[in-house]
Amino acid sequence: MRRTLAALALLALAPLAAAQAPDTGPRRFVVIGCVSQANAKAPYVLTDGRREPPAVYQLDGDPKQLSMLVGQTVEVSGPITPGANKQPPTVKVAGLIRISTTCVKTGK
């Protein structure tokens, strides 16, 4: 009986503990832009030209899938981690939607 009451007490407090825990994990983002790769050994990047200066994100995803999207506009969603040593932030590709088979030119 005591074990049952103790277990119920823990279950009742679990949502409170979870609600108060700080969010220390990577944040989930959605970014839109053009996929590119400087050379075969370089990482894939997504450039969002809708802002000035353009925002650049390194993509962490399936290289076969990303290689087919070079030169296309896509929406990528996933956790993002900050870049180090002047590198752009990295988006781990969790979701991907092709928006256009070409890169949309923006500018004034």
Secondary structure, 3 states (H helix, E strand, C coil): CHHHHHHHHHHHHHHHHHHHCCCCCCEEEEEEEEEEECCCCCCEEEEECCCCCCEEEEEECCHHHHHCCCCCEEEEEEEEECCCCCCCCEEECCEEEEEECCCCCCCC
